[in-house]
């Protein structure tokens, strides 16, 4: 089982372009949350996946739980937390189809519900996946780093997705520092072009091949940099690149999560032989492209 640690949220999506949120006239509920998306994408790509975390024990939380259950996600480490409000994100898209979010409720703190049981989750895992969202607050960071250290100690492959969202951080530089530290020992670090440059300490627009090499130098055994429609590259114990999968873009929401989940599934099917990472990249880029063909984060 690929164990993902992170949030699940409800995305209420306005499925048309608007110049401002006051133009939105309808919102459709969609499944969301970076690591929940990764878990679903991994399952749909043929792997077994679990989600460690939680949501509020309220109607929207039960809505999310039922959809995770329907996807076949292992929910032994996922809780409905009494007294906590399940987060809802109102998502709108501008004329370039770039999303904006208005989030109500806080989903990250629900991750704490697994604190007393994360050791059992790591024990049952074939791989552990986490991202930067659970590195923001002190309790969630402590939990994430404990799980990471335990996985490394037990030889469980660790995948890290520095899904940096600057609005979450009071000090963006601390985000970069923590992401650099999380690269050390990771089997795979997956970043987009901008994130890779920031973590590598390179200017925005820097050569992504140079950025990937820098992530490997920081300790990632394989660094994968996604290039949107131009595909993806890998450097480290596996070196190569793949072209993008053509798609008529509806929205980019969740494309990186879909890529990450499919990549995890591909590596799981290859026995976590990191030398074969490039073999899994076409499946991952195709999953990312499919996510771009829908308004929601999960195709």
N, C-alpha and C positions, 0 to 999 in steps of 0.2 A: 504494500500500500504506500502510495506517495502521500505523505502527510503535509498539508498546507496550513500554516498558521496565519490567521488574519481575519479581516472583517467581511461580513455580508451586509448589504444594504439594499433598500428598495430604490430603484431609479424610476422616477415618474418623468417620462420622456415626451416632450413636444415633438411630434414626428413631422415637422416641417421647418423650414428656415424662417427665422424671425430676426428683426433688427434689435429688438429689446424684449424683455420678458413680458411686458404688458401687452404684447401682440399675441402671446400664446393663448389659444382658446380651448385646448384640450391636452391632456397628458395621459399616456398609456403606461401602466405599471410594467416594469421590466426588472429582471433579476440583476443584481450588481454587487460590487465589492471586489477589490482586486484579487485577493487570494481565493475567494469563493469562485470567481470566474476561472482562475487557474485550475482549481479542482474539477470544475465541470468540464473544462476543455480537455483535461487529462483523461477523464472518464470517457468522453466522447471519442477520444483518440485510441481507446482500447485498453487503458490502464485501470487499475484499482486506485481510488483516491479517497482521502479523508480530509475533513476540515476541522481544525481545532479553533475554537472561539465561541461565539454566542451572539444572540440577539435578545431583544426584550421579549418577555412573555406577554405579548399583546397581539392584537389581530394581525398586524403586518409582520411581526416576528414569526407567528405561526404560518403565515403565507409563505415566507422565505423557507422555513423549515420544511414545509410540505414539498416545495419545489426542489430543494436539495435532496430530499428523500426520493422523489420521483426520478431524479437523475442517477440514483444509485450511490450517492456519496455516503461514505462511512461516517456516521454522526455520533460515534461513541464519545468523542471529545468536543462535542458541540452542544451548547446549553441554551435553553430558554430561561432568561434571567428575570426574576420577579422584580418589579419596581424600576426597570430600565426601559427607556423609550427606544424602540427600534428606529434607527436613522432612516430618513427619507431624503433623497436628493432630487430636486426639480432640475431637469436637464433641458437646456435649450441649445439650438445650433444657429450660428450666424450664417451669412450667405456663402461663406467658404466651408461650411459644414464643420466648423470647429466648435466643440461643446463648451458651455458654461454651466456651472453648478451652483445651486443654492441649497445648502445642506442643513437639515433640521434634525437635531438629535446627534448623539455621538456614539458611533459604532465601535470605535477602537477599544474603549474601556470594557466592553463585553468580552474581549479576549481574555481578560483576567480570570474569567470563570474556569479556565482550564489549568490554572496555575498548579493546583495540587495533583494533576493527573498527566501533565505533559510528559513526564518520564515514561509512563506506560505507552503513550502515543509514539514516542521515539523508539521504544523497544519493539513496537509492532510495525515500524516503517521500513520500507525499502529505500526511501529518500525523504529528505526534509526540505520544504520550500518556504521561504519567508521573504518579506519585502521591507521597504524603509518606513512604511506607515506605522508599524508597531515598534519603531525605534524612537518615536517622538516623545511620548510620555515616559516618565521614570519607571512605573510598574510594568508597562508593556515592554519597555526596552529590556528590563531585567529578565522578564520571562523569555523574550525572544533570544537573548544572548545565552541564557541558560540552556534553552533547547538546542541552539546552534552548537554550543560547547559539548553538550552531551552527545549529539549526533556525530561530531568529529571524533570524540573519544571512542565511540562504538563503531567507527568506520562506516557510518551511514552517510551516503553522498548528500551534500548540502547544495541547494540551488538558491541563489540570491537575486532578487529583482529590485534594483534601486529605483523604484517608481516615485521619484522625488516630486513632491508637490509643495512648492515654496510657501504657499499660504498656510500650510500646517505648522511651519517652523517659525519660532520667534527669532532664531539665529540660523539662517540658511547655511552658514559656514559649518555649523555643527553637523548638519545633515551630510555634507560632503565628507567630513572627517569620519563620521560613523560608517558611511558607505565604504570608504576606503578600508577601514578596519574589517568590515564584514567580508571583503574580498579574500582575506587571508584564509587559506585552506578550503575555500569553496570549490566544489567540483565544477560548477558553472555559474558565471555571473552574466546575466542578460540585461543589457541596457540599450536605450535608443541612442541616436547619434549625439543629442544634446547632453543627456545624462552621462554618457561615456566620457565626453570632453570635460565636463565639470569635475567628475571624480578623478580623472587623469591629470587635472590641473592644466588643461590645454584651453586655448581660446575657443569660443563657439565658432563653428564652421571649420574646425581643425580636421585633418585627415582622419577618417574613422579607423583606418588600418593602424595608424599610430596610436589612437586612443585604445583600440583593442589590445595592442601590444603592451600598453601601459597598465591596463587592468590585469593582464597576465603577470606583469612584473610586480603588481601589488599583492599577488598571491593567489589569484584565480587560476585553477588548473586549465580551464578553458574559458575564454572571454568571448561572448557572442554579442555583436553589435547589430541591431536591426536598423535598416535603412529605408523603412517605409516601402514605397513602390519599387525601390531598387534592390530589395531582397535583404540579405544578411551575410555577415562575415564571421568567421571564427578564427581565433588565434590562441596559441598555447600548445597543449598536448594534442590538439587537432587544429589543422590549418586548412582553410578553404573558404569559398563563398558560393552563394546561390543567387540566382536572379529572382526578382519578385514575381508573384503570381498576378496576372492581369485581373482586375476587378473594377466594376463600376461602383465607385465609392458612394455609399449612402451616409455613413458616418465612421470616424476612426475610433469610436468608443469601444474599448475593450480589446482592440487588436493586439496590443502587447501582451495582455493576459492570455488570450487565445494562443498566441505564439508560444508563450512560456509553458502552458499546459500541454500542448502538443509536443513540444521539445522534451519535456519531462517524460511523457509517455513513450516517445521514440527511444530515449535512452534506457528507460526501464525495459523495453522490449529487446534491447541490445545488451542486457545484463550490466548496464552502467559501465560499458567499455568506452571510456571517453575518447579514445582514438577514433571511434566511429561516429563522433558527434556530427560531422558534416553530412553523414548519411541521413540524419534525422532532420536536417534543416529544410529540405523541400516540403516535408509534411507540416512543419511548423509554419513556414511562410504561407502555405495554402490555408492553414487554419486562421492565421491573421487576416488573410484576404477575405475569407468567408465572413469574419466578424465585421469587416468594413462594408459588407453588402447588406447590413441590417441596421436599424435605428438603435437596437439594444446592444449591450455589451457582450452578449452570448448569442452566437448565430444559431 
